[in-house]
Amino acid sequence: MTDFGLKDPFVGIMKGIIRSQCSQALLLDLTHQIPPQDISTAAFYLMVSFSYFPGRSLFMVVVDPGVGSDRKIIWARSKQYQFLAPDNGILSWVEVASPQEKFEEVRQVENQKLFIHPISSTFHGRDIFSPVAGALLKGLSPKALGPLQKDYKRVPFPEPKQVLNRASGRVIGVDRFGNVITNLTDRHVALNTVFYLKGRMVAGLKPAYSSVKEGEALALIGSFHFVELSVRNGSFAEMFGVRVGDPIEAILV
C-alpha cells in the first residue's frame, strides 16, 4: 500500500525489486491511491483490510512524509501477519481492529547490507523497503533486520465520545465514491438516530443506498462496519465539502 498512484513507475520498480529477490513472491496491491502523505487514511485502510489476507502475509506500507529524515523504519509481527512500514504511527490501528493480532515482535530496520546503494533521500520504497521485503519473503530471519524496538510511534484510534443519547465522532475516511466514513459504529447509533455533519442533518439509518431517491443523502452502516454518510449515485463529501477529521454528532431521538 502506497500513496504513489499508478501514473509513475514507482510501484512497478518496487515490485521488480521484490521479484528479483524472491521470484516466487505473490504480490497483491491493496491500494496505491492513498491521498499524498495521508498517514491517517493509510492507517484506516490497513486496519479494515489486513485480516482478509492469508496468514503469514507481509504488508509493505509506504506512506512516508518523513522520507529522508531521521524517522525509523520498523518491521512488526503479529500472530498471523508481518508489517513493514515507516515508524510514523501508520501501524497503530492494526491492534484496534483485531486485539488478537497484537504485535509480538517489533524490530528497527537498520541492516545497511540489505539496502540498495546509494540510498535516495526521496525513494526509500525502492532502496530500503522493497529489498528488505524481498529478503524476508525469501526466508531472511527477522533478527537480521536490526534490534528489537520497544518504543515505536502509536497514534490512538479516535474513539467516539458518548454522553447519554449523544455520540460525538469524526470522519476517518472518504472513499472514491465520496462516501464519508465515520468512527461511529452500531454501538453508538440506532435506527432513529439523527446525524449532523457540516451543517447538514441526515435522519435515521437506512439499510442500503437504494432506500432513498437518487441524489438524496442517507446514513447507513457501511461494509467496513462504520457509519457512513452517502448520497445515492452522488458524492456526499463533494456536495457538502467534507474532509477527513471533520466532526460529526449523532443524537438518538
C-alpha positions in Angstrom: 0.0 0.0 0.0 1.4 3.4 -1.0 0.4 6.9 -1.9 2.4 6.7 -5.1 -0.5 6.4 -7.6 -0.1 4.4 -10.8 0.9 7.2 -13.2 4.6 7.0 -12.4 6.9 3.8 -12.4 7.4 3.8 -8.6 5.2 0.9 -7.8 6.4 -1.2 -10.7 10.0 -0.6 -9.7 9.3 -1.8 -6.2 7.6 -4.9 -7.5 10.5 -5.6 -9.8 13.0 -5.5 -6.9 10.9 -7.8 -4.7 10.5 -10.3 -7.5 14.2 -10.1 -8.3 14.9 -11.0 -4.7 12.2 -13.7 -4.4 10.9 -14.8 -7.8 8.0 -16.8 -6.3 6.6 -13.9 -4.3 2.9 -13.3 -4.9 2.4 -9.6 -4.9 -1.1 -8.1 -4.2 -2.0 -4.4 -4.4 -4.1 -3.2 -1.5 -4.2 0.4 -2.9 -1.8 2.9 -4.3 -4.3 5.8 -4.1 -3.9 6.9 -0.6 -4.0 10.7 -0.6 -0.4 12.0 -0.6 1.2 11.9 2.9 -2.1 10.9 4.5 -1.0 8.7 7.3 -4.4 8.6 8.9 -6.2 7.3 5.8 -3.5 4.7 5.3 -3.8 3.5 8.9 -7.5 3.2 8.5 -7.4 1.3 5.2 -4.8 -1.1 6.6 -7.0 -1.5 9.8 -10.0 -2.6 7.8 -8.2 -4.7 5.2 -5.4 -6.9 6.6 -7.5 -9.6 8.3 -8.9 -10.6 4.9 -5.5 -11.8 3.7 -3.9 -15.2 4.1 -1.9 -15.8 7.3 1.8 -15.0 7.0 1.2 -12.2 4.5 3.7 -9.4 4.7 2.2 -5.9 4.4 4.6 -3.3 3.0 3.1 0.1 3.7 4.9 3.1 2.1 3.1 6.3 3.0 6.1 8.2 4.3 6.1 12.0 4.5 9.2 11.8 6.7 11.3 10.0 4.0 14.9 11.1 4.1 14.7 12.3 7.7 15.8 10.6 10.8 12.4 8.7 11.1 12.9 5.0 11.6 11.6 2.0 9.6 10.1 -0.8 11.5 9.1 -4.4 10.9 6.4 -5.8 13.1 5.0 -9.3 13.6 1.6 -10.2 15.0 0.2 -13.8 15.5 -0.6 -14.2 11.8 0.9 -11.3 9.8 4.1 -9.2 9.2 4.2 -5.5 8.6 7.0 -3.3 7.1 6.4 0.5 7.4 7.9 3.8 8.5 7.7 4.4 12.2 5.1 7.2 11.8 2.1 5.7 13.5 0.7 4.0 10.4 0.5 0.6 12.1 -1.2 1.9 15.2 -4.7 0.7 14.4 -3.9 -2.9 13.5 -4.4 -3.9 17.1 -7.6 -1.9 17.3 -9.1 -4.0 14.5 -8.0 -7.3 16.0 -6.7 -7.4 19.5 -5.6 -10.9 19.0 -3.2 -9.5 16.4 -1.2 -7.6 19.0 2.4 -7.2 17.9 4.6 -9.9 19.3 7.8 -8.6 17.9 8.9 -5.2 16.5 12.4 -4.5 15.1 14.1 -1.4 13.7 15.2 -2.0 10.1 18.8 -0.8 10.0 20.9 -3.5 8.3 22.6 -1.5 5.6 23.7 -4.7 3.8 20.1 -5.3 2.8 19.6 -1.9 1.1 20.2 -0.7 -2.4 23.1 1.8 -2.5 23.3 4.7 -3.0 20.2 5.3 -1.0 18.0 8.0 -2.4 16.7 10.5 0.1 13.3 10.5 -1.6 12.6 6.9 -2.6 13.1 4.6 0.3 10.3 2.4 -1.2 12.8 1.4 -3.8 16.1 1.4 -1.9 15.1 0.1 1.5 11.5 -1.3 1.8 11.5 -3.4 -1.4 14.9 -5.2 -0.9 14.0 -5.8 2.7 10.6 -7.2 1.8 12.2 -9.4 -0.8 14.8 -10.7 1.6 12.1 -11.5 4.2 10.0 -13.3 1.7 13.0 -15.3 0.6 13.5 -16.5 4.2 15.7 -14.0 5.9 15.5 -14.2 9.7 13.9 -11.0 11.1 16.8 -10.9 13.6 19.0 -9.8 10.7 16.9 -6.6 10.2 18.1 -4.9 13.4 17.5 -4.6 17.1 14.2 -5.1 18.9 12.2 -1.9 19.1 10.0 -1.4 22.2 9.3 2.3 21.7 7.6 2.9 18.4 5.1 5.5 17.4 1.5 4.9 18.3 -1.4 7.1 17.3 -4.6 6.3 19.4 -7.7 5.4 17.5 -10.2 8.3 17.7 -12.9 6.6 19.8 -16.2 8.5 19.8 -17.4 10.2 23.0 -20.9 9.2 24.1 -22.9 11.0 26.7 -26.5 9.8 27.3 -28.2 10.0 23.9 -25.4 11.9 22.0 -22.3 10.5 20.4 -19.6 12.8 19.1 -17.3 11.4 16.4 -15.3 12.4 13.4 -14.7 11.5 9.8 -11.9 8.9 9.4 -12.2 8.2 5.7 -13.6 9.3 2.3 -13.8 6.7 -0.4 -13.6 7.3 -4.2 -17.4 7.5 -4.4 -17.5 10.3 -1.9 -19.0 8.2 0.9 -18.0 9.7 4.2 -16.8 7.1 6.7 -17.0 8.0 10.4 -15.7 6.4 13.5 -19.2 5.7 14.8 -20.4 2.1 14.8 -23.7 0.3 15.6 -22.7 0.6 19.3 -23.3 4.4 19.1 -26.4 4.6 16.9 -29.9 3.2 16.3 -32.4 3.3 13.5 -33.9 6.7 14.7 -30.5 8.5 15.2 -30.2 11.9 13.6 -26.7 12.9 12.3 -25.3 16.4 12.0 -22.2 17.0 9.8 -21.1 20.3 8.2 -24.4 21.9 8.8 -26.3 19.0 7.2 -28.9 16.9 9.0 -29.4 13.3 8.0 -32.2 11.5 9.8 -32.2 7.7 10.5 -30.2 4.8 9.4 -31.1 3.1 6.1 -30.3 -0.5 5.1 -29.0 0.3 1.6 -28.3 3.1 -0.9 -31.4 2.1 -2.8 -33.5 3.1 0.3 -33.6 6.7 -0.9 -34.1 8.5 -4.1 -31.3 9.4 -6.5 -29.4 12.4 -5.2 -30.7 12.1 -1.7 -28.5 11.8 1.4 -28.6 8.9 3.8 -26.7 7.3 6.6 -26.0 3.5 6.8 -23.6 1.0 8.3 -21.1 0.5 5.5 -19.0 -2.5 4.5 -16.2 -1.6 7.0 -18.9 -1.7 9.8 -18.7 2.0 10.5 -21.5 4.6 10.0 -21.2 6.2 6.5 -23.0 9.3 5.1 -23.7 9.0 1.4 -25.6 10.4 -1.5 -27.3 7.9 -3.7 -25.4 8.0 -7.0 -23.5 11.1 -5.8 -20.7 12.3 -3.6 -21.6 13.4 0.0 -18.1 14.6 0.5 -18.1 16.8 -2.6 -21.7 18.0 -2.1 -21.1 19.2 1.4 -17.3 19.9 1.5 -16.5 17.1 4.0 -12.9 16.2 4.8 -11.2 13.6 7.0 -11.2 14.9 10.6 -14.5 16.8 10.4 -16.6 16.3 13.5 -20.0 14.5 13.4 -22.8 14.5 16.0 -25.2 11.6 16.4 -28.3 12.1 18.5 -30.8 9.4 19.4 -34.3 10.9 19.3 
